[in-house]
Amino acid sequence: MAGFSISEFLISVVELVEAQADDIKASFVKSAGNIIALCVVAIIAVVGFIFLLLGLNLVFQIWVGKLGAYFLTSGVAFLLSFIIYMVYLWKTKK
C-alpha cells in the first residue's frame, strides 16, 4: 500500500458504510410509505367488496328469495375472489 495509511483506509471504509446506511435508511422509509399506502388501499378494497356483496345480496333477495340470494351471493364472491387470485398470480409471475 504505497501512499495509503491504515487510518485513511479505515476512514474510507467508515464513509462507505455510512453512505450505505443512508441508502438503506432512505430505501426503508420509502418502502414503509409504500406498504402503508398499499395497506390503506387494500382495506378500502375489502370494504368496497363487502358492500358490493351486501348490495348484490339485497338485489338477489328480490329476485330469488332469501335462501337463493345467499347461494348466488356466495357464488359471486367465490367467482370474484378467484378472478382476483388469478390476476394476482399473473401479476407476480410477470
C-alpha positions in Angstrom: 0.0 0.0 0.0 2.2 2.8 -1.3 1.0 6.1 -0.1 -2.0 4.9 1.9 -2.1 4.5 5.7 -4.3 2.3 7.8 -6.1 5.4 9.2 -7.0 6.6 5.6 -8.3 3.1 4.8 -10.4 3.0 8.0 -11.8 6.4 7.3 -12.8 5.4 3.7 -14.4 2.2 5.0 -16.4 4.2 7.6 -17.5 6.7 5.0 -18.6 3.8 2.7 -20.6 2.1 5.4 -22.2 5.4 6.4 -23.2 6.1 2.8 -24.7 2.5 2.5 -26.5 3.0 5.8 -28.1 6.3 4.5 -29.1 4.5 1.3 -30.7 1.6 3.3 -32.5 4.1 5.6 -33.9 6.0 2.6 -35.0 2.8 0.9 -36.6 1.5 4.1 -38.5 4.8 4.6 -39.7 4.7 1.0 -40.7 1.1 1.3 -42.5 1.7 4.6 -44.5 4.5 2.9 -45.4 2.2 0.1 -46.5 -0.5 2.5 -48.7 1.9 4.4 -50.3 3.1 1.2 -50.9 -0.5 0.0 -52.5 -1.4 3.3 -54.9 1.5 3.1 -55.8 0.7 -0.5 -56.3 -3.0 0.5 -58.6 -2.0 3.4 -60.7 0.2 1.1 -60.9 -2.5 -1.5 -62.1 -5.1 1.1 -64.7 -2.6 2.5 -65.9 -2.0 -1.1 -66.1 -5.7 -1.8 -68.2 -6.3 1.3 -70.6 -3.5 0.3 -70.8 -4.9 -3.2 -71.7 -8.3 -1.8 -74.3 -6.8 0.5 -75.9 -4.9 -2.3 -75.9 -8.0 -4.6 -77.5 -10.0 -1.8 -80.3 -7.4 -1.5 -80.9 -7.5 -5.2 -80.9 -11.3 -5.3 -83.3 -11.4 -2.4 -85.8 -9.5 -4.6 -85.4 -11.9 -7.5 -85.0 -15.4 -5.9 -85.8 -15.1 -2.2 -83.6 -15.1 0.9 -82.1 -18.6 0.6 -81.3 -18.4 -3.1 -79.8 -15.0 -2.6 -77.3 -16.4 -0.1 -76.3 -19.1 -2.7 -76.0 -16.6 -5.5 -74.0 -14.1 -3.4 -71.6 -16.8 -2.2 -71.1 -17.9 -5.8 -70.4 -14.3 -6.9 -68.0 -13.9 -4.0 -66.2 -17.1 -5.0 -66.0 -16.1 -8.7 -64.7 -12.6 -7.9 -62.2 -13.9 -5.4 -61.0 -16.5 -8.0 -60.6 -13.8 -10.6 -58.6 -11.6 -8.2 -56.4 -14.5 -7.2 -55.7 -15.3 -10.9 -54.8 -11.7 -11.6 -52.5 -11.7 -8.6 -50.8 -14.8 -9.8 -50.4 -13.4 -13.2 -49.0 -10.1 -11.8 -46.5 -11.8 -9.6 -45.2 -14.1 -12.4 -44.8 -11.1 -14.7 
